[in-house]
Amino acid sequence: MQILSFPEEATPPELRTQVRDLQDQAWPSDGGPAAPAGAPTHDPLLRPWSMLLVDGGTVVAALDILTKELSHAGARYAAGGLSTVVTRRDRQGLGHGGRLVAAAREAMIAKDMDLGLFTCDRPLRAFYERAGWQLLPGAVLVGGTPGDPFPSDRPGFDKVTLGGFFSARARQGRMSFHHSRIELYPGETDKLW
């Protein structure tokens, strides 16, 4: 088994098709027209980077890393976040997703990100913590846009915010992220990466 990484738009078509199938199984569309197989999943301005765990040509797990500059508590950070984390149903519970999520954390460090931030459903918190991510108590990630915010504490959501602080500057500012509203604003396509 190997981990492969590509800019989203450069993912080989045979692998990209498998990733799309996994995403469609995990998050079925609302019945609208399906996106073309080669269409990007994410806003290209977020420089999506796909990471795939592949076993003999079969995509076992996949995720995307999205990036942008973030301003918070008077400081600017190079931030990355996890998106569309998925594992094949028949291979879940074997540690494959955790291996990929941990590798994504290391990839963000290697890419000189200051920090990583994302939300997950509350029941998945322990899964991400086992892969090295840390709960940010009371933190709310505010997605969408300034004119049309999409906060992670909106009614009907049961999300927690997780993070990793990689650079010295980010570690120094870590406490400012606890019990705060983090204005990420990744846009309309990836409302809450």
C-alpha positions as CSV (number, residue, x, y, z in Angstrom):
1,M,0.0,0.0,0.0
2,Q,1.3,3.5,-0.8
3,I,0.3,7.1,-0.3
4,L,0.2,9.1,-3.5
5,S,-0.2,12.9,-3.6
6,F,-1.1,15.2,-6.4
7,P,-2.6,18.6,-7.0
8,E,-6.3,17.8,-7.4
9,E,-6.3,18.8,-11.1
10,A,-3.3,16.5,-11.8
11,T,-4.7,13.4,-10.1
12,P,-4.6,10.6,-12.7
13,P,-8.1,10.1,-14.2
14,E,-8.3,6.4,-13.2
15,L,-7.6,7.3,-9.6
16,R,-9.8,10.5,-9.7
17,T,-12.8,8.4,-10.9
18,Q,-12.4,6.0,-7.9
19,V,-12.1,9.0,-5.5
20,R,-15.3,10.5,-7.0
21,D,-17.1,7.2,-6.5
22,L,-16.0,7.0,-2.9
23,Q,-17.1,10.6,-2.3
24,D,-20.5,9.9,-4.0
25,Q,-21.0,6.8,-1.7
26,A,-20.2,8.8,1.4
27,W,-22.1,12.0,0.5
28,P,-24.8,11.2,-2.1
29,S,-25.9,14.1,-4.2
30,D,-29.3,15.6,-3.7
31,G,-30.5,14.3,-7.0
32,G,-29.1,17.2,-9.1
33,P,-27.0,16.6,-12.2
34,A,-23.7,14.8,-11.4
35,A,-20.5,16.8,-12.0
36,P,-18.4,15.6,-14.9
37,A,-15.7,13.1,-13.9
38,G,-12.9,15.5,-14.5
39,A,-14.5,18.5,-12.8
40,P,-12.7,19.8,-9.7
41,T,-14.3,19.1,-6.3
42,H,-12.8,22.2,-4.7
43,D,-12.3,25.8,-5.4
44,P,-8.9,26.1,-7.2
45,L,-8.1,29.2,-5.2
46,L,-7.7,26.9,-2.2
47,R,-4.9,25.0,-4.0
48,P,-6.4,21.6,-3.3
49,W,-3.9,18.8,-2.9
50,S,-5.2,15.2,-3.0
51,M,-3.7,12.4,-0.9
52,L,-4.7,8.8,-1.8
53,L,-3.9,5.5,0.0
54,V,-3.7,3.1,-2.9
55,D,-3.5,-0.7,-2.8
56,G,-2.6,-2.3,-6.1
57,G,-4.4,0.4,-8.2
58,T,-7.4,0.5,-5.8
59,V,-8.0,3.7,-3.9
60,V,-8.6,2.6,-0.3
61,A,-8.8,6.0,1.3
62,A,-8.6,9.6,0.1
63,L,-8.7,13.2,1.4
64,D,-7.9,16.6,0.2
65,I,-5.8,19.3,1.8
66,L,-7.1,22.9,1.2
67,T,-4.9,25.9,2.0
68,K,-5.3,29.7,2.4
69,E,-3.9,32.5,4.4
70,L,-5.8,33.1,7.6
71,S,-5.9,36.2,9.9
72,H,-6.7,35.5,13.5
73,A,-6.2,37.6,16.7
74,G,-3.9,40.1,14.8
75,A,-1.7,37.4,13.3
76,R,-1.5,35.9,9.8
77,Y,-1.0,32.2,9.3
78,A,-0.5,29.8,6.3
79,A,-3.4,27.4,7.1
80,G,-4.4,24.1,5.7
81,G,-7.4,22.0,6.4
82,L,-8.7,18.5,5.7
83,S,-11.6,18.0,3.4
84,T,-13.5,15.0,1.9
85,V,-11.8,12.4,4.1
86,V,-13.2,9.0,3.0
87,T,-12.4,5.3,3.2
88,R,-13.8,2.5,1.1
89,R,-16.7,0.9,3.1
90,D,-15.2,-2.6,2.8
91,R,-11.9,-1.4,4.2
92,Q,-13.1,0.7,7.1
93,G,-12.0,0.0,10.6
94,L,-8.6,-1.3,9.6
95,G,-6.6,1.9,10.2
96,H,-6.3,3.0,6.6
97,G,-8.1,6.3,7.1
98,G,-6.2,7.1,10.2
99,R,-2.9,6.4,8.4
100,L,-3.9,8.8,5.7
101,V,-5.1,11.5,8.1
102,A,-1.8,11.3,10.0
103,A,0.2,11.5,6.8
104,A,-1.8,14.6,5.8
105,R,-0.7,16.3,9.0
106,E,2.9,15.5,8.2
107,A,2.4,16.8,4.7
108,M,1.2,20.1,6.0
109,I,4.3,20.4,8.2
110,A,6.5,19.5,5.2
111,K,4.7,22.2,3.1
112,D,5.6,24.8,5.8
113,M,2.0,25.4,6.9
114,D,1.8,27.3,10.2
115,L,-1.3,25.3,11.3
116,G,-4.0,23.0,10.2
117,L,-7.7,23.5,11.1
118,F,-10.9,21.7,10.2
119,T,-14.2,20.5,11.7
120,C,-15.6,17.1,12.0
121,D,-18.7,15.5,13.3
122,R,-18.4,15.1,17.1
123,P,-18.4,11.3,17.0
124,L,-15.3,11.3,14.8
125,R,-13.2,13.4,17.2
126,A,-11.3,10.4,18.7
127,F,-10.5,9.2,15.2
128,Y,-8.7,12.4,14.4
129,E,-7.1,12.7,17.8
130,R,-5.5,9.3,17.3
131,A,-4.0,10.6,14.1
132,G,-2.3,13.5,16.0
133,W,-4.9,16.3,15.7
134,Q,-6.0,18.2,18.8
135,L,-9.4,19.5,19.9
136,L,-9.7,23.3,20.0
137,P,-12.1,23.7,22.9
138,G,-15.0,26.0,22.2
139,A,-13.6,27.0,18.8
140,V,-16.0,27.7,16.0
141,L,-14.8,27.7,12.4
142,V,-16.6,30.3,10.3
143,G,-16.8,29.3,6.7
144,G,-18.5,30.7,3.6
145,T,-17.8,34.3,3.0
146,P,-18.0,37.5,5.1
147,G,-21.2,38.4,3.4
148,D,-22.7,34.9,3.8
149,P,-21.0,33.2,6.8
150,F,-21.3,29.5,7.4
151,P,-20.3,28.8,11.0
152,S,-19.7,25.3,12.4
153,D,-22.0,26.0,15.3
154,R,-25.1,26.6,13.1
155,P,-28.3,24.9,14.1
156,G,-28.4,21.2,13.3
157,F,-24.7,20.8,13.2
158,D,-22.8,18.8,15.8
159,K,-19.2,19.7,14.9
160,V,-16.0,20.1,16.8
161,T,-13.0,22.0,15.6
162,L,-9.6,20.3,15.5
163,G,-6.2,21.7,14.8
164,G,-2.5,21.3,14.7
165,F,0.0,24.0,15.4
166,F,3.2,23.5,13.4
167,S,5.2,26.7,13.4
168,A,6.7,28.4,16.4
169,R,4.4,31.4,15.7
170,A,1.3,29.2,15.5
171,R,2.3,27.4,18.8
172,Q,2.7,30.8,20.4
173,G,-0.7,31.9,19.3
174,R,-2.4,28.6,20.0
175,M,-4.5,29.7,23.0
176,S,-6.1,32.5,20.9
177,F,-7.9,29.8,18.9
178,H,-9.6,28.2,22.0
179,H,-13.1,29.5,22.7
180,S,-13.0,31.8,19.6
181,R,-14.7,32.3,16.3
182,I,-12.1,31.6,13.6
183,E,-13.0,33.5,10.4
184,L,-11.7,31.1,7.8
185,Y,-14.0,32.2,4.9
186,P,-12.9,29.7,2.3
187,G,-15.7,30.7,-0.1
188,E,-18.9,29.4,-1.5
189,T,-17.6,26.1,-3.0
190,D,-15.8,24.8,0.1
191,K,-18.0,26.5,2.7
192,L,-16.4,24.7,5.7
193,W,-13.5,22.7,4.2
